[in-house]
Amino acid sequence: MARSQLPPLASVRAFESAARHGSFTRAGNELGLTQAAVSYQIKVLEERVGQPLFHRKPRGVELTQVGTALAKKTGDALNLIADAFAEAQGNAQGTLTMSVIPTFATNFLAERLGQFQIAHPGIAVRLEVSETLVDFHSGIIDVAIRSGRGDWPDLECHKLIDVEFTPMLSPALAESIGGITRPEDLLKLPILGGLDPWWIRWFGSAGVDATDIGDLPGQTFGPQVLEATAAIAGHGVAMVTPAFFRDAEKNGQLIRPFDITCSDGRAYWLTYSHAFRNTPKIKAFRTWLAHEISTFLDAVE
């Protein structure tokens, strides 16, 4: 097809968004258009194609066979355009802004980011420590590291580390009750974050009924790194991912009283918009982080 015969870009964008969301309304929300405007743009495209691209249904829309074939290619084409503009704007060399949950930021990333900047002196890094949701469409955040199951729609998700957890406490606190010999001994001490479901799961694995653990004395600090800090200070027992606190364990600040480690199926993930998966600064960070994670896990084992 001659370029002069190409359909309007607005129609292509509306179609690609509606195909991805399975909804004209959600496509409109993404593009800042009304549902009627999205419907009009898709009608323009259908007239160019000469046949329907969607089956209109009472509760949404569904791609036709022709629409399904077209959706993938238009998505790839728009991603290429987005990548080209990112490079043209200088995003290959510039600032990489990341949003990272507190424990991963403090106990893994902060001490290693200098190595990334040495390897990539043209990329500045801005680290935002946060647990709030990220809107990648805003253009403010380039990548995020979150815990979950990696099933976030429209995002590239790379698994980093499985979320595992076990109780840890200071040696002095353990000795305050004559030592910890049985899992139920932990219930004699202040429990940090007792409302966290990890506690019920761990005690269940240890064969202890702890359904009332949330009623025990203790405090809640939120992120693991804060509860681990409180545990080091002797304020209670923290339920944490031991790999992140192995230095505290090596230097005797924390102990792991039992070799029982649980998981709830979640992991830490590197995420970013699918549209920018080929942006050079994101590719560079993804490659570097994968190597650092591999080295970290080898050391843990």
Secondary structure, 3 states (H helix, E strand, C coil): CCHHHCCCHHHHHHHHHHHHHCCHHHHHHHHCCCHHHHHHHHHHHHHHHCCCCEEEECCEEEECHHHHHHHHHHHHHHHHHHHHHHHHCCCCCCEEEEEECHHHHHHHHCCCHHHHHHHCCCCEEEEEECCCCCCHHHCCCCEEEEEECCCCCCEEEEEEEEEEEEEEECHHHHHCCCCCCCHHHHHHCCECCCCCHHHHHHHHHCCCCCCCHHHCCCCCCCCHHHHHHHHHCCCCEEEECHHHHHHHHHCCCCECCCCCCEEEEEEEEEEEEHHHCCCHHHHHHHHHHHHHHHHHHHHHC
